[in-house]
Structure formats: structure tokens, C-alpha cells
């Protein structure tokens, strides 16, 4: 996916219909953390901070009370691998932030893929 295609398809918090993804997006992914951007390392840091986990954790994927989180740096670099991850039954929710991909394993959630700004 090229960046223009991503921008045309990407949604903001106003179009999220999943309470879990809305909370994750507004409280973790778009929270204002001084010195933190949108790299995979920054997203991992934010998740660890949000769930009260030590920095850095030695477990990967990241285990939280809301399930397992797998953070993928530049998911569109290997489009075939990213598509396989999205379609895999072990990951219920996938988030595409263009430069970072997040896969979440939580059996209480429905299988969904979100493209977010």
C-alpha cells in the first residue's frame, strides 16, 4: 500500500465502532507523550507505560491484561507477511498505522482490521 492509498482509507477515532480499539487509540496511540513519536519502539513504550509493565519488557509479543500485542515495524515493507498476519486466525484485531502495525490476540474480540491515522 502506498502512502496516498493509506491516507484515503485511514480513519480517525470518530469512525471507530469498537470500544476496545477506541480506548487504545485515544489513550495510548495518540496520547501526548513528550519525546515519543510513532515508531515501533515508541508504541511498545506507550503500551508498557499504559499497562504498568517494566521498561523494557523481555517478553515478546507483549502480554497484557487485554491480550497479546505484536508490534510490527514498517509492516508494508513486506506486504505478503503483513497480509498473512492480518488474515491469521490467532490475531483477532490488527491496526495499520502505516509505519507501525499492531496485531492483538484477544478471543473476546471480533476479527477486525483497522487502518488508522
Backbone bond lengths (Angstrom), bond angles and torsions (degrees), N, CA, C in turn:
res aa  C-N    CA-C-N  psi(-1)  N-CA   C-N-CA  omega(-1)  CA-C   N-CA-C  phi
1 X - - - 1.443 - - 1.526 107.68 -
2 X 1.303 116.16 131.48 1.460 118.49 176.15 1.537 109.55 -87.99
3 X 1.319 115.61 167.46 1.459 120.61 -173.40 1.526 112.45 -63.80
4 X 1.311 118.69 -38.26 1.464 121.19 179.16 1.532 110.72 -63.83
5 X 1.319 116.93 -43.05 1.460 120.94 176.78 1.525 110.90 -61.65
6 X 1.332 115.86 -40.78 1.459 120.87 177.68 1.533 110.59 -60.69
7 X 1.336 117.26 -47.79 1.466 120.79 -178.40 1.528 112.14 -61.57
8 X 1.318 116.99 -36.52 1.460 120.25 -179.94 1.527 112.17 -70.65
9 X 1.320 117.88 -28.27 1.462 121.96 -177.45 1.526 114.07 -98.09
10 X 1.329 117.86 -19.51 1.462 121.84 -173.36 1.526 111.95 -69.11
11 X 1.328 115.13 143.69 1.459 122.83 -179.71 1.526 110.06 -112.42
12 X 1.317 115.91 163.79 1.462 122.40 174.13 1.520 108.37 -110.33
13 X 1.325 116.91 -176.54 1.466 120.36 -178.68 1.522 112.32 -62.29
14 X 1.313 118.47 -21.47 1.462 121.24 -176.51 1.523 112.78 -72.86
15 X 1.328 118.03 -15.36 1.466 120.09 179.56 1.531 112.43 -110.96
16 X 1.331 117.25 8.88 1.470 120.55 179.14 1.524 110.19 -82.76
17 X 1.320 116.43 127.20 1.463 120.95 -179.98 1.528 112.03 -105.62
18 X 1.317 118.10 -0.79 1.459 122.22 178.03 1.528 109.03 -98.91
19 X 1.333 118.92 117.98 1.470 120.45 179.30 1.529 112.74 -58.88
20 X 1.334 117.04 -36.97 1.465 120.77 179.09 1.532 110.71 -63.97
21 X 1.320 117.07 -48.15 1.466 120.94 -178.35 1.528 110.45 -69.55
22 X 1.324 118.10 -36.86 1.462 120.89 177.09 1.527 110.48 -60.21
23 X 1.344 116.95 -47.41 1.470 121.12 179.25 1.520 110.80 -62.72
24 X 1.325 117.41 -44.13 1.462 121.53 179.26 1.531 110.57 -62.23
25 X 1.318 116.55 -43.21 1.465 121.42 -178.50 1.531 111.74 -66.60
26 X 1.331 116.95 -46.88 1.468 119.72 -175.03 1.520 113.23 -79.69
27 X 1.329 118.34 -35.31 1.462 120.71 -175.61 1.523 114.25 -93.16
28 X 1.320 117.73 -20.23 1.467 119.90 -176.92 1.528 111.53 -118.63
29 X 1.317 117.18 -58.38 1.466 120.46 -170.61 1.522 114.09 -71.52
30 X 1.317 117.75 -35.69 1.466 119.44 -178.66 1.521 112.71 -108.96
31 X 1.334 116.89 11.47 1.465 119.21 178.11 1.518 109.67 -68.20
32 X 1.301 116.20 149.93 1.464 121.29 -178.49 1.521 109.55 -88.71
33 X 1.317 115.18 100.82 1.467 121.73 177.20 1.524 107.07 -111.21
34 X 1.324 118.14 114.93 1.457 119.95 -179.89 1.530 111.52 -54.87
35 X 1.306 115.81 130.46 1.459 121.42 177.98 1.512 114.62 81.16
36 X 1.327 117.95 4.95 1.459 121.16 -178.85 1.513 110.41 -115.39
37 X 1.335 115.96 132.73 1.458 121.70 179.20 1.510 110.96 -109.67
38 X 1.342 115.89 -140.74 1.459 120.88 -178.70 1.515 111.65 -121.91
39 X 1.306 117.43 36.34 1.460 120.23 173.99 1.527 108.59 -84.77
40 X 1.324 116.35 167.65 1.467 120.19 178.60 1.525 110.76 -60.55
41 X 1.327 117.54 -40.88 1.469 121.09 179.59 1.525 111.03 -64.15
42 X 1.326 116.93 -39.74 1.463 120.74 178.69 1.532 111.50 -67.10
43 X 1.334 117.11 -40.13 1.466 120.77 178.36 1.524 109.57 -64.71
44 X 1.335 117.22 -43.27 1.469 119.89 176.52 1.518 111.12 -59.81
45 X 1.328 117.25 -43.45 1.466 121.74 178.92 1.526 110.13 -60.03
46 X 1.337 116.63 -44.93 1.468 120.50 -179.90 1.531 111.82 -63.21
47 X 1.343 116.34 -41.22 1.464 119.81 178.25 1.524 110.99 -64.42
48 X 1.324 117.17 -43.90 1.463 120.94 177.83 1.528 110.78 -61.15
49 X 1.324 116.44 -42.48 1.464 121.68 179.53 1.530 110.42 -65.00
50 X 1.319 117.33 -44.56 1.461 122.25 -177.30 1.532 111.30 -63.35
51 X 1.329 116.62 -41.89 1.461 120.88 -177.84 1.527 113.31 -91.28
52 X 1.325 117.94 3.12 1.456 121.51 177.26 1.522 113.55 70.15
53 X 1.322 116.85 32.73 1.459 121.91 179.55 1.531 109.57 -93.29
54 X 1.338 117.56 153.94 1.469 119.47 179.54 1.525 111.52 -68.22
55 X 1.322 116.18 151.57 1.474 121.94 177.11 1.505 108.31 -103.21
56 X 1.280 123.61 135.49 1.466 124.56 -25.48 1.520 109.87 -80.54
57 X 1.312 116.09 150.37 1.460 119.40 177.41 1.525 108.54 -79.62
58 X 1.296 115.54 152.82 1.460 119.21 179.58 1.527 111.27 -96.46
59 X 1.326 116.72 -1.22 1.462 120.47 -178.02 1.526 109.90 -99.55
60 X 1.330 115.16 133.21 1.450 119.60 176.94 1.506 107.97 -144.60
61 X 1.288 121.63 123.89 1.444 127.45 5.91 1.536 112.20 -65.12
62 X 1.316 114.60 159.78 1.458 122.25 -176.34 1.526 109.69 -73.57
63 X 1.320 116.93 121.30 1.458 121.98 -179.33 1.529 109.52 -94.05
64 X 1.343 116.54 123.96 1.461 122.87 -179.36 1.528 109.06 -131.75
65 X 1.321 117.86 170.33 1.471 119.53 174.78 1.533 113.34 -62.09
66 X 1.334 117.43 -21.91 1.464 121.39 178.91 1.521 113.16 -93.85
67 X 1.325 118.44 9.26 1.459 121.63 177.92 1.522 112.23 118.44
68 X 1.323 114.50 -169.92 1.465 121.45 178.83 1.518 110.06 -91.42
69 X 1.324 116.70 136.96 1.463 122.51 177.75 1.526 108.40 -116.28
70 X 1.310 116.45 127.40 1.455 122.36 173.41 1.518 107.05 -114.92
71 X 1.330 116.81 118.89 1.461 121.83 -178.94 1.524 107.92 -103.57
72 X 1.337 116.22 125.22 1.457 122.72 -176.21 1.522 108.96 -112.56
73 X 1.317 116.31 122.48 1.459 121.72 178.50 1.528 109.18 -80.47
74 X 1.313 117.97 127.80 1.469 125.30 179.90 1.536 111.55 49.29
75 X 1.320 117.61 67.91 1.467 120.50 -176.09 1.525 114.09 -63.11
76 X 1.322 117.93 -25.36 1.470 120.14 -177.24 1.521 112.53 -83.91
77 X 1.321 116.48 -2.04 1.465 119.81 175.02 1.526 109.56 -65.84
78 X 1.337 116.80 -38.19 1.460 123.06 175.14 1.520 107.28 -122.30
79 X 1.316 116.08 82.54 1.469 122.70 -173.80 1.529 112.11 -59.04
80 X 1.322 118.05 -38.18 1.460 121.21 -179.17 1.536 110.86 -63.77
81 X 1.314 117.00 -44.69 1.465 121.02 179.10 1.536 110.98 -64.37
82 X 1.323 117.89 -41.64 1.464 122.33 179.07 1.525 110.08 -63.25
83 X 1.339 118.36 -42.66 1.471 121.78 178.34 1.529 110.77 -62.88
84 X 1.343 116.76 -40.33 1.461 120.35 177.68 1.524 110.76 -62.54
85 X 1.309 117.06 -40.56 1.463 121.92 178.40 1.533 110.53 -64.24
86 X 1.327 117.21 -43.91 1.470 121.64 179.15 1.526 110.39 -61.01
87 X 1.318 117.24 -42.04 1.462 121.72 -176.19 1.519 113.94 -84.42
88 X 1.317 118.19 -8.70 1.463 121.94 -178.51 1.533 110.49 -66.25
89 X 1.340 117.88 134.53 1.468 120.06 -179.84 1.534 113.64 -70.24
90 X 1.313 118.52 -16.54 1.468 119.29 -178.70 1.527 112.95 -77.76
91 X 1.324 118.47 -15.92 1.474 122.30 178.65 1.519 108.01 -111.24
92 X 1.346 116.86 114.21 1.461 120.60 -176.31 1.524 112.64 -80.05
93 X 1.332 117.91 -39.97 1.465 121.07 -177.46 1.517 108.90 -123.69
94 X 1.331 116.07 133.75 1.463 120.91 174.16 1.520 108.38 -126.40
95 X 1.330 114.76 139.13 1.458 121.90 179.84 1.515 108.60 -120.45
96 X 1.311 116.50 128.71 1.457 122.31 178.66 1.522 108.16 -109.39
97 X 1.325 116.96 111.31 1.468 122.68 177.19 1.526 110.24 -105.76
98 X 1.319 117.26 16.71 1.447 129.43 -177.70 1.520 112.32 72.22
99 X 1.319 120.08 -60.82 1.463 120.60 179.54 1.527 111.89 -85.76
100 X 1.324 117.21 -15.50 1.464 122.56 179.09 1.527 108.40 -138.65
101 X 1.328 115.86 138.32 1.449 121.80 173.76 1.518 108.66 -115.63
102 X 1.314 116.97 144.31 1.457 121.52 178.94 1.521 107.97 -129.69
103 X 1.336 115.59 127.82 1.464 121.62 175.16 1.525 107.47 -114.08
104 X 1.337 115.98 136.28 1.462 121.36 -176.24 1.525 108.96 -125.48
105 X 1.330 114.97 126.73 1.460 121.04 175.83 1.526 107.86 -103.29
106 X 1.325 115.42 109.88 1.458 122.39 178.72 1.517 106.26 -154.13
107 X 1.324 117.37 107.44 1.464 121.35 -173.55 1.526 113.60 -66.61
108 X 1.338 118.10 -12.30 1.472 120.53 176.98 1.528 111.76 -78.62
109 X 1.342 117.31 -10.57 1.459 121.76 -178.05 1.521 110.90 -100.80
110 X 1.337 116.00 151.58 1.451 121.60 175.64 1.529 109.46 -80.08
111 X 1.311 116.37 153.31 1.453 121.79 178.34 1.530 108.57 -67.96
112 X 1.366 116.38 116.55 1.455 121.37 -179.75 1.526 109.87 -148.36
113 X 1.322 115.29 150.77 1.456 121.90 174.98 1.529 107.82 -123.60
114 X 1.320 116.61 130.37 1.468 122.09 -178.81 1.531 109.81 -121.09
115 X 1.302 115.91 135.67 1.461 122.32 171.72 1.512 105.87 -108.34
116 X 1.341 115.91 114.20 1.468 121.45 -171.27 1.522 112.20 -122.29
117 X 1.322 115.95 147.24 1.474 121.37 176.14 1.490 110.46 -80.95
